[in-house]
Amino acid sequence: MSEESIIAEQSSKKKKKKEPKAEMSFLDHLETLRWHIIKAISSVIICAIIAYIYSTTVWDIIFAPNNSDFWTSRMIIKLNNYFGIQSNGLNAKPLSLINFDMSGQFMVDVWTAIIVGFIVAFPYVVYQFWSFIKPALYENERKHATGAVVIMSVLFLVGILFGYYLIVPFSIDWLGSYSISPLVANQINILSYISSVTSIIISGGVAFELPVVIYFLSKVGLLTPKFLRKYRRHAYVLLLIIAAIITPPDVLSQMIVSIPLILLYEVSIFISARVDKAHQKKLNEI
């Protein structure tokens, strides 16, 4: 066998290792995706049933931020006292929650169980969709994406905790006490309370997926670290505005909420820069 044929054979073997498996038909892809979706939905339903069974514990957790004894409120009081500022904390007057519909509390209980089920089952849901996407990646791409499910799950959990311990109590305190006139009393519908709390918590989880989103957008060339650095000041202003909207009108509260969001943006710039550096290195090798 000649030297050229040996080199050609070795290069073909390398290509086979790097290339994904043989392509499936469109219907095969749909069938595979269908089973991954079924498994993901089943996990959410199972977790939702468990959450419904233990609904008393779930409701204790959900109602906890609507109380001056909540962890965040106690920390605010301690911080203000440290700086010599008098403070009653958050939610000194808990919201008065009411229900208008005959089946209102039952439906709220069911939907809350579904949302909690989704939050608990999120790592498995991500794993199922990752299992569908992974075979289409090249070997080196799979290597770089190792631990993606764990990273996304951890970020989602941190975002959930961020929303629950920081944004939710501040939002309840500010929105619940906001009044356009002393003649108008705030009596909050239970459905409104739950939708606000759950939407804030899930939004926090989704927001903390920003580094992952930036990674993939940088990977496909839609975002660059230069772009993110160029509009850094604009992003900071936007984050500060968001923090000012969802917190009471004091600088300390706004800093507590805005600092993690700003750090998250900086982490995204770092990730984008790493991706861009790896891409430039690959081009230079070619």
C-alpha positions in Angstrom: 0.0 0.0 0.0 1.4 3.4 -1.0 2.1 6.2 1.5 -0.7 8.4 -0.1 -3.3 5.7 0.3 -2.3 5.2 4.0 -2.6 8.9 4.7 -6.0 9.0 2.9 -7.2 6.0 5.0 -6.1 7.7 8.2 -7.8 11.0 7.4 -11.0 9.2 6.5 -11.0 7.4 9.9 -10.5 10.7 11.6 -13.5 12.2 9.7 -15.6 9.3 10.7 -14.8 9.8 14.3 -15.6 13.5 14.2 -18.7 13.3 12.1 -22.1 12.5 13.6 -23.7 9.2 13.1 -25.5 8.3 9.9 -28.4 10.6 9.2 -31.9 9.5 10.2 -35.0 10.2 8.1 -37.3 13.1 8.9 -39.9 10.8 10.3 -37.3 9.0 12.4 -36.3 12.4 13.9 -40.0 13.2 14.6 -40.5 9.8 16.3 -37.4 10.2 18.5 -38.4 13.8 19.4 -41.9 12.6 20.2 -40.6 10.1 22.8 -38.2 12.6 24.4 -41.2 15.1 24.7 -43.4 12.3 26.2 -40.7 11.5 28.8 -40.2 15.2 29.6 -44.0 15.8 30.1 -44.3 12.6 32.1 -41.7 13.8 34.5 -43.4 17.1 35.0 -46.8 15.4 35.6 -45.2 13.0 38.2 -43.6 15.9 40.0 -46.8 17.9 39.8 -48.8 15.0 41.4 -46.3 14.8 44.2 -46.4 18.6 44.7 -50.2 18.4 44.8 -50.1 15.7 47.5 -47.8 17.8 49.6 -49.6 21.1 48.7 -49.6 22.3 52.3 -45.8 22.4 52.3 -45.8 24.1 48.9 -48.2 26.8 50.0 -46.1 27.5 53.1 -43.2 28.1 50.8 -45.2 30.3 48.5 -46.8 32.4 51.2 -43.5 32.8 53.2 -42.3 36.0 51.3 -45.6 37.7 52.2 -44.4 38.1 55.8 -42.1 40.4 57.7 -40.4 37.4 59.3 -39.1 36.1 55.9 -35.4 35.7 55.6 -35.0 38.6 53.1 -36.9 41.0 55.4 -34.8 40.0 58.4 -31.6 40.6 56.4 -32.8 44.0 55.2 -33.4 45.0 58.8 -30.0 43.9 59.9 -28.2 45.7 57.0 -30.2 48.9 57.6 -29.4 48.7 61.4 -25.7 48.2 60.5 -25.7 51.5 58.6 -27.7 53.2 61.3 -31.0 53.3 59.2 -34.3 52.6 60.8 -36.3 50.0 58.9 -39.3 47.8 59.4 -38.1 45.3 56.8 -40.3 44.1 54.0 -44.0 43.3 54.1 -44.6 44.7 57.6 -48.3 44.5 56.6 -48.9 41.1 54.8 -51.2 41.2 51.8 -54.9 40.3 52.4 -55.6 37.5 49.9 -59.1 36.7 48.8 -60.8 34.3 46.4 -63.7 35.2 44.1 -64.6 31.9 42.3 -66.2 28.8 43.6 -63.4 26.6 42.0 -60.8 29.3 42.3 -58.7 27.8 45.1 -58.8 24.3 43.5 -57.7 25.6 40.1 -54.9 27.7 41.7 -53.8 24.6 43.6 -53.7 22.5 40.4 -51.8 25.1 38.4 -49.3 25.8 41.2 -48.6 22.0 41.4 -47.9 22.0 37.7 -45.5 24.9 37.9 -43.7 23.4 40.9 -43.6 20.1 39.0 -41.9 21.8 36.0 -39.4 23.5 38.3 -38.5 20.3 40.0 -38.4 18.3 36.8 -36.4 20.9 34.9 -33.1 19.0 35.0 -34.7 15.9 33.5 -36.6 18.0 30.9 -33.3 19.6 29.8 -31.6 16.2 29.7 -34.3 14.8 27.4 -33.9 17.7 24.9 -30.2 17.5 25.2 -30.3 13.7 24.4 -32.2 14.6 21.2 -29.7 17.3 20.1 -26.5 15.6 21.2 -26.3 12.9 18.4 -26.3 15.7 15.8 -23.2 17.3 17.2 -19.6 16.6 16.1 -17.4 14.7 18.6 -15.4 17.9 19.5 -18.6 19.8 20.0 -19.9 17.1 22.4 -16.6 17.3 24.3 -16.9 21.1 24.7 -20.6 20.8 25.7 -19.9 18.2 28.4 -21.8 19.0 31.6 -24.3 21.3 29.7 -27.3 19.7 31.5 -25.7 20.2 34.9 -24.7 23.8 34.2 -28.2 24.7 32.9 -29.8 23.0 35.8 -27.6 24.8 38.4 -28.1 28.2 36.7 -31.9 27.6 36.6 -31.9 26.7 40.3 -29.8 29.7 41.3 -32.2 31.9 39.2 -35.2 30.4 41.0 -33.6 31.1 44.4 -32.7 34.6 43.3 -36.3 35.3 42.2 -37.7 33.8 45.3 -35.5 35.4 48.0 -34.9 38.7 46.4 -37.3 39.8 43.6 -40.5 38.3 45.1 -40.4 39.8 48.6 -39.4 43.2 47.2 -42.2 43.1 44.5 -44.8 42.0 47.1 -43.7 44.8 49.4 -43.8 47.5 46.7 -46.8 46.5 44.6 -48.9 45.4 47.6 -48.4 48.7 49.4 -48.8 50.9 46.3 -51.8 53.1 46.5 -53.3 55.7 44.2 -55.7 56.9 46.9 -56.5 56.1 50.6 -60.1 55.4 49.4 -58.8 52.3 47.5 -57.9 49.3 49.7 -55.7 46.5 48.3 -57.4 43.1 48.5 -55.4 40.8 46.3 -57.0 37.9 44.4 -55.2 34.7 45.2 -54.9 34.0 41.5 -53.1 37.3 40.9 -50.7 36.7 43.8 -49.8 33.2 42.6 -49.4 34.3 38.9 -47.1 37.1 40.0 -45.0 35.0 42.4 -44.6 32.1 39.9 -43.9 34.3 36.9 -41.2 36.2 38.8 -39.6 32.9 40.1 -39.6 31.3 36.6 -38.4 34.6 35.0 -35.4 34.5 37.5 -34.6 30.9 36.4 -34.8 31.8 32.7 -32.8 35.0 33.2 -29.9 33.1 34.8 -29.7 31.0 31.6 -28.2 34.1 30.0 -24.6 32.7 30.0 -25.8 29.5 28.2 -27.7 31.6 25.6 -24.7 33.9 25.1 -22.5 30.8 24.7 -24.6 29.3 21.8 -25.2 32.7 20.2 -21.5 33.4 20.2 -20.9 29.9 18.9 -22.9 30.5 15.8 -21.5 34.0 15.4 -24.6 36.1 16.2 -22.9 37.7 19.3 -19.4 38.9 19.9 -17.6 40.1 23.0 -16.9 43.4 21.2 -20.7 43.9 20.8 -21.4 43.1 24.4 -18.6 45.4 25.7 -19.7 48.2 23.3 -23.3 48.2 24.8 -22.2 47.4 28.4 -23.3 50.8 29.7 -26.7 50.5 28.0 -27.1 47.1 29.5 -26.2 48.4 33.0 -28.7 51.2 32.7 -31.4 48.7 31.7 -30.6 46.4 34.6 -30.6 49.3 37.0 -34.0 50.4 35.7 -35.4 46.8 36.2 -34.0 46.7 39.7 -35.5 50.1 40.5 -38.9 49.0 39.2 -39.1 45.8 41.2 -37.6 47.1 44.5 -38.7 49.7 47.1 -37.3 53.3 46.5 -34.1 52.9 48.4 -30.5 52.5 47.1 -29.7 49.4 49.3 -32.5 47.3 48.0 -31.7 48.3 44.4 -28.1 47.3 44.8 -29.0 43.9 46.3 -31.0 43.1 43.2 -28.9 44.8 40.5 -25.5 43.5 41.5 -26.2 39.8 40.7 -27.7 40.8 37.3 -24.6 42.9 36.4 -22.3 40.1 37.4 -24.3 37.8 35.2 -23.8 40.1 32.3 -20.1 40.3 32.9 -19.9 36.5 33.1 -21.7 36.4 29.7 -19.0 38.7 28.2 -16.3 36.4 29.5 -17.9 33.4 28.0 -18.4 35.1 24.7 -14.7 36.1 24.7 -13.6 32.5 25.4 -15.8 31.2 22.5 -14.4 34.0 20.2 -10.8 33.2 21.2 -11.3 29.5 20.5 -12.9 30.3 17.1 -10.0 32.6 16.1 -7.5 29.9 17.2 -9.3 27.4 15.0 -9.2 29.7 12.0 -5.4 30.3 12.5 -4.8 26.6 12.5 -6.5 26.3 9.1 
